[in-house]
Amino acid sequence: MGRLRSLTSNEILAQVYFSRKVCRVLNIPPVDNVVFMGMGEPADNPQAVVRAANLLTDAHGFQMAKTRVTISTVGPSPDSFVTLGKAPVALAWSVHASEDSLRKQLVPTTKYSMVELRQGFIEAMLNRPKKLRTTMLEVALIDNVNDDAKDAEHLANFALEMVDQVPAMKLMVNLIPFNDIGHPTYRKPSMERVLNFQNVLTEKGIFCFVRTTRGDDESAACGQLATKKQKKEKGGDGVE
């Protein structure tokens, strides 16, 4: 899809403001949880993201709990973690794979080794108050690509190194079964493979959960909407 432009902090906050207004009008539960992630990379727009995160949690602003706002980044560089880590909210890392060659395949834009990125993440955590050292590693599991037991074993050892170096750090892993976007080779893994991956991490003492997929029956799940629209605009068979 490509990046068109970055949102200003006011545009980011406006989304929360109007979402809350819709909730009030429809008399449904209010928005009390915000995650910076998705098709846009927070590290590409750090000033606006950090400012928005500060205002979301400000007592005179949106008054959201700091633990209910999360910045999720792919980690373009070690320094990006430190910059985003200045926001008084939770910080998550979209890892996808901890072994260098496999992660390069899944995240082609990466320019640093996982050890270098991990060190930047550790530094960011050490600079934060202990109450904000709860963090999450996110992994989009793809059938027969990064969902093998050996991948889980490598990830577990990679993650435990961070836990050892950051006092009071609470780490969890979020497994996200890949959503079909019409890719010629990438497919959603079976639940059996997902649970086997989870079991390896759990046996290593790492808290791990599987994200429930929503919207995939309407091609509106994570990663689907923009790619389907793009195919339609190019004359493909995808539906928006």
C-alpha positions as CSV (number, residue, x, y, z in Angstrom):
1,M,0.0,0.0,0.0
2,G,2.8,2.4,0.9
3,R,2.7,5.4,3.2
4,L,0.7,8.4,2.1
5,R,1.4,10.7,5.0
6,S,1.6,10.8,8.7
7,L,-1.2,11.9,11.0
8,T,-0.8,14.8,13.3
9,S,-1.3,14.3,17.0
10,N,-4.6,16.2,16.7
11,E,-5.9,13.8,14.0
12,I,-4.9,10.8,16.1
13,L,-6.8,12.2,19.1
14,A,-9.8,13.2,17.0
15,Q,-10.3,9.5,16.2
16,V,-10.6,8.7,19.9
17,Y,-12.8,11.8,20.5
18,F,-15.3,10.9,17.9
19,S,-15.2,7.2,18.8
20,R,-16.2,8.1,22.3
21,K,-19.0,10.4,21.0
22,V,-20.4,7.5,18.9
23,C,-20.4,5.3,21.9
24,R,-22.4,7.9,23.9
25,V,-24.9,8.4,21.1
26,L,-25.4,4.7,20.6
27,N,-25.4,4.0,24.4
28,I,-22.7,1.4,24.1
29,P,-19.6,0.8,26.4
30,P,-17.0,3.6,26.0
31,V,-13.6,3.3,24.3
32,D,-11.2,2.6,27.2
33,N,-8.4,0.9,25.4
34,V,-6.2,2.3,22.5
35,V,-3.4,0.6,20.6
36,F,-1.1,2.4,18.2
37,M,-0.5,-0.3,15.5
38,G,-1.7,-1.7,12.2
39,M,-0.9,-0.5,8.7
40,G,1.0,2.6,10.1
41,E,4.3,2.2,11.9
42,P,4.4,4.4,15.1
43,A,8.2,4.8,14.8
44,D,7.7,6.6,11.5
45,N,5.8,9.3,13.3
46,P,7.2,9.3,16.8
47,Q,6.6,13.0,17.8
48,A,2.9,12.9,17.1
49,V,2.5,9.4,18.6
50,V,4.2,10.3,21.9
51,R,2.4,13.6,22.1
52,A,-1.0,11.9,21.5
53,A,-0.2,9.2,24.1
54,N,0.7,11.8,26.7
55,L,-2.7,13.6,26.1
56,L,-4.7,10.4,26.1
57,T,-3.4,9.7,29.6
58,D,-3.3,13.2,30.9
59,A,-5.5,14.0,33.9
60,H,-6.7,17.1,32.2
61,G,-7.1,15.4,28.8
62,F,-8.7,12.1,27.9
63,Q,-7.9,10.6,31.4
64,M,-7.2,7.1,30.1
65,A,-5.3,4.7,32.2
66,K,-1.6,4.4,31.2
67,T,-1.9,0.6,31.2
68,R,-4.8,0.8,28.7
69,V,-2.9,2.6,26.0
70,T,-0.2,0.7,24.0
71,I,2.3,1.6,21.4
72,S,3.1,-1.4,19.2
73,T,6.1,-1.1,16.9
74,V,8.0,-3.3,14.6
75,G,11.2,-1.7,15.9
76,P,12.9,-0.2,12.8
77,S,16.0,0.6,14.9
78,P,17.3,0.2,18.5
79,D,16.8,3.9,19.1
80,S,13.1,3.8,18.0
81,F,12.3,1.8,21.1
82,V,13.9,4.5,23.3
83,T,12.1,7.3,21.6
84,L,8.7,5.6,21.8
85,G,9.4,4.4,25.3
86,K,9.3,8.0,26.5
87,A,5.5,7.9,26.2
88,P,3.8,7.0,29.6
89,V,2.0,4.0,28.1
90,A,2.6,0.3,27.5
91,L,5.2,-0.6,24.8
92,A,4.9,-3.7,22.6
93,W,7.2,-5.1,19.9
94,S,5.9,-6.8,16.8
95,V,8.7,-9.5,16.6
96,H,7.2,-12.1,14.3
97,A,10.4,-14.1,14.4
98,S,13.5,-14.0,16.6
99,E,15.9,-15.7,14.2
100,D,17.6,-13.1,12.0
101,S,17.2,-14.7,8.5
102,L,13.6,-15.6,9.1
103,R,12.7,-12.1,10.5
104,K,14.4,-10.5,7.5
105,Q,12.1,-12.6,5.3
106,L,9.0,-11.5,7.2
107,V,10.2,-7.9,7.9
108,P,12.2,-7.0,4.8
109,T,12.8,-3.4,6.0
110,T,14.8,-4.5,9.0
111,K,18.4,-3.3,9.0
112,Y,19.5,-4.5,12.4
113,S,20.1,-7.9,14.0
114,M,17.6,-9.1,16.6
115,V,20.3,-8.9,19.3
116,E,20.8,-5.2,18.4
117,L,17.1,-4.5,18.5
118,R,16.7,-6.5,21.7
119,Q,19.3,-4.3,23.4
120,G,17.5,-1.2,22.3
121,F,14.3,-2.6,23.7
122,I,16.0,-3.5,27.0
123,E,17.4,0.1,27.2
124,A,13.9,1.5,26.7
125,M,12.5,-0.7,29.4
126,L,15.2,0.2,31.9
127,N,14.5,3.9,31.3
128,R,10.8,3.4,32.3
129,P,9.2,3.3,35.7
130,K,8.7,-0.2,37.0
131,K,4.9,0.1,36.7
132,L,5.4,0.5,32.9
133,R,7.6,-2.5,32.4
134,T,4.8,-4.8,31.5
135,T,5.3,-5.5,27.8
136,M,4.2,-7.7,24.9
137,L,5.9,-9.5,22.0
138,E,3.6,-10.0,19.1
139,V,3.9,-12.8,16.6
140,A,1.8,-13.2,13.4
141,L,1.9,-17.0,12.9
142,I,2.1,-18.2,9.3
143,D,1.6,-21.8,8.4
144,N,4.9,-23.7,8.0
145,V,6.9,-20.4,8.0
146,N,7.3,-19.3,11.6
147,D,5.0,-21.6,13.5
148,D,7.3,-24.5,14.2
149,A,8.3,-25.7,17.6
150,K,11.9,-24.7,17.0
151,D,10.7,-21.2,16.2
152,A,8.9,-21.1,19.5
153,E,11.9,-22.4,21.3
154,H,14.1,-19.8,19.8
155,L,11.6,-17.1,20.7
156,A,11.4,-18.3,24.3
157,N,15.1,-18.1,24.8
158,F,15.2,-14.7,23.1
159,A,12.5,-13.3,25.4
160,L,13.9,-14.8,28.6
161,E,17.1,-12.9,28.0
162,M,15.1,-9.6,28.3
163,V,13.4,-10.7,31.4
164,D,16.7,-11.5,33.0
165,Q,18.1,-8.1,32.2
166,V,15.1,-5.9,33.2
167,P,14.1,-5.9,36.8
168,A,10.3,-6.0,37.4
169,M,9.7,-6.7,33.8
170,K,6.4,-8.6,33.1
171,L,6.5,-10.1,29.6
172,M,3.8,-11.8,27.6
173,V,3.6,-13.1,24.0
174,N,0.6,-12.4,21.8
175,L,0.1,-15.0,19.0
176,I,-1.8,-13.7,16.0
177,P,-2.9,-16.4,13.5
178,F,-2.2,-15.0,10.0
179,N,-5.3,-13.6,8.2
180,D,-5.7,-14.6,4.6
181,I,-4.9,-11.7,2.2
182,G,-4.7,-13.7,-0.9
183,H,-0.9,-14.3,-0.6
184,P,0.3,-17.1,-2.9
185,T,2.2,-18.9,-0.2
186,Y,1.3,-17.5,3.2
187,R,-1.6,-19.2,4.9
188,K,-3.3,-19.3,8.3
189,P,-1.9,-22.0,10.5
190,S,-4.1,-24.7,12.0
191,M,-5.2,-24.2,15.5
192,E,-3.2,-27.3,16.4
193,R,0.0,-25.7,15.3
194,V,-0.9,-22.5,17.1
195,L,-1.5,-24.3,20.4
196,N,1.6,-26.3,20.0
197,F,3.6,-23.1,19.6
198,Q,1.8,-21.6,22.7
199,N,2.6,-24.7,24.7
200,V,6.4,-24.4,24.0
201,L,6.4,-20.9,25.4
202,T,4.2,-21.7,28.3
203,E,6.5,-24.6,29.3
204,K,9.4,-22.1,29.4
205,G,7.5,-20.0,31.9
206,I,6.3,-17.3,29.4
207,F,2.7,-16.1,29.6
208,C,1.2,-16.5,26.2
209,F,-2.2,-16.1,24.7
210,V,-3.8,-16.4,21.2
211,R,-5.6,-13.4,19.8
212,T,-9.2,-14.0,18.8
213,T,-9.7,-13.1,15.1
214,R,-12.6,-10.8,14.4
215,G,-13.9,-9.6,11.0
216,D,-12.1,-12.1,8.8
217,D,-15.5,-13.4,7.5
218,E,-15.9,-9.9,6.0
219,S,-12.3,-9.4,4.9
220,A,-12.0,-6.7,7.6
221,A,-9.6,-8.4,10.0
222,C,-6.1,-7.2,10.8
223,G,-4.1,-6.7,7.5
224,Q,-7.0,-7.6,5.2
225,L,-8.9,-4.4,4.5
226,A,-6.2,-2.3,2.7
227,T,-4.8,-5.2,0.7
228,K,-8.2,-6.3,-0.5
229,K,-9.1,-2.7,-1.5
230,Q,-5.8,-2.4,-3.4
231,K,-6.5,-5.5,-5.4
232,K,-9.9,-4.2,-6.3
233,E,-8.5,-0.9,-7.5
234,K,-6.0,-2.9,-9.7
235,G,-8.8,-4.9,-11.2
236,G,-8.4,-8.0,-9.0
237,D,-11.0,-10.2,-7.5
238,G,-10.6,-9.0,-4.0
239,V,-13.5,-7.3,-2.2
240,E,-13.2,-4.3,0.1
